[in-house]
Amino acid sequence: MVVRQHRCGGGALALCALAVAGVMTVGSGCSDPGGDGGDGAGRRAVALDDPAGTPVAVVRRAAEELAGAGSAETRTSMETAAGGTRVTIRGEGAYDFRRQLGRIRVVLPKDATGSHEHRPITELLAPGALYMKNRGAGVPAGKWVRIDTTTLEDGNLVTGGVTDPMASAELLRGADEVRYVGRTELAGVTVRHYRGVADIGRAARAASPSSRGALDAAAKGFSTDSVPFDAYLDDEGLLRKVRHRFTFATEGPAVAVVSTMLLYGFGAPVSVQLPPETDIYTGQVEQGRSGPEAP
């Protein structure tokens, strides 16, 4: 299976790995989840079990179904590993899929930034933009950093330590080679498990206008177009969990990142107020310290 390779320029944001965790040159030992079945058996099973359509059609509709549901609470994780060291960044918050606005509290692991502990980072997600508070790296307390995600080589798929929930779903618009693995249970909800590969170029072309700019940037910044994924949808077609596996080509060992998003509490109210210009820091952001790298 072809995995995505990301070209990293020498100075452009240092996006070769999880800048949010300060682990810029690590390689991943993350394994693919089990439960795989044969292609033929999977297709026969979905014909009987899933009257909504083929596995490809079901998965590609995920973003539309989420927009119809309106909003959801979310938990996220982003994991990488090098040798015997594994680093996981976790997030929790809520996202409005209709307005494509979200608020997530990102927790860094101890010592991942070179210090014993780091204050949680508050991230606001908006079409074409990522706002971060408590970023550190010389940013004054109480100030926000704003990043234009359409200028990021990865389209903010990994930069913030959280894959934007809408981007996670929009990536599935490019799904191909999808197999129905079977039914399982997730947090007490029966779900259907699908496994396949998403083509980021195809996803960008099919994405909603608000998401297209960032995905276009990612399509241009990666050297291949394949993102392996596992997606779990409930009987109403709502995406409950998705795991994407990104691989970067760097100056050192290849870097693999596993990004996982869980969705629950559909219809939950989401309050997001973007900061005024006076609260946005426009000075120099120090390199090699805590938080995602910014321009």
WOZIGI-V108453 format. One record per helix or strand. SS is the DSSP state (hx for helix, st for strand). FROM is the first residue (numbers start at 1). LEN is the number of residues. If there is no record, write none. Layout:
<<SS FROM LEN> <SS FROM LEN>>
//
This chain:
<<st 6 2> <st 18 1> <hx 19 3> <st 23 1> <hx 39 11> <hx 55 6> <hx 62 8> <st 71 12> <st 85 12> <st 101 7> <st 121 6> <st 129 5> <st 144 5> <hx 149 3> <hx 165 10> <st 175 12> <st 189 11> <hx 200 7> <hx 209 13> <st 222 1> <st 226 9> <st 239 11> <st 255 10> <hx 277 3> <st 280 1>>
//
